[in-house]
């Protein structure tokens, strides 16, 4: 096809394509301005978590514990530094970056007595983006600042709403929970639960 008719069709098509492109860019700009892209960073954990007492040793039992410094998931080839995660009430955010996992300090440190050790991070490839590949029985190792290694066995996963704090109410045998975001807009939290196997 050639001639004036083709040129007019070409011009109309280009005009419509430009409108679609402009609409797309405007939509992205509005999403950015309204903070949609920030939500995974600002809402990884609920704003208010229940107070959790750290396990302490008694004359009858010495509790082995330590603050997490590193988490290793051998089957996924992940070895991630862990930093302390805290809530900033000034801007409503939790500690979070693309280089580390974070130990939610309202949860209990790894120990051999009771409670849930809660570690969270981005769903990026470098952090927890590969967790969906975990198979039941595979291991997670939490290294602590005092030289201990807590070895856990993967059990199951579940998705919860961001406001769900029930996971912090665990008071039986010690467990580990790893959390990252999931859903079309990262609107849900995916919890990977492990049971303690041994301490090295």
Secondary structure as GFF3:
##gff-version 3
##sequence-region A 1 200
A	DSSP	alpha_helix	4	33	.	.	.	ID=ss1
A	DSSP	three_ten_helix	36	38	.	.	.	ID=ss2
A	DSSP	alpha_helix	39	42	.	.	.	ID=ss3
A	DSSP	beta_strand	65	66	.	.	.	ID=ss4
A	DSSP	beta_strand	68	73	.	.	.	ID=ss5
A	DSSP	three_ten_helix	74	76	.	.	.	ID=ss6
A	DSSP	beta_strand	78	85	.	.	.	ID=ss7
A	DSSP	beta_strand	87	88	.	.	.	ID=ss8
A	DSSP	beta_strand	93	94	.	.	.	ID=ss9
A	DSSP	beta_strand	101	104	.	.	.	ID=ss10
A	DSSP	beta_strand	110	111	.	.	.	ID=ss11
A	DSSP	beta_strand	116	120	.	.	.	ID=ss12
A	DSSP	three_ten_helix	131	133	.	.	.	ID=ss13
A	DSSP	beta_strand	139	144	.	.	.	ID=ss14
A	DSSP	beta_strand	149	161	.	.	.	ID=ss15
A	DSSP	three_ten_helix	166	169	.	.	.	ID=ss16
A	DSSP	beta_strand	175	182	.	.	.	ID=ss17
A	DSSP	beta_strand	188	199	.	.	.	ID=ss18
###
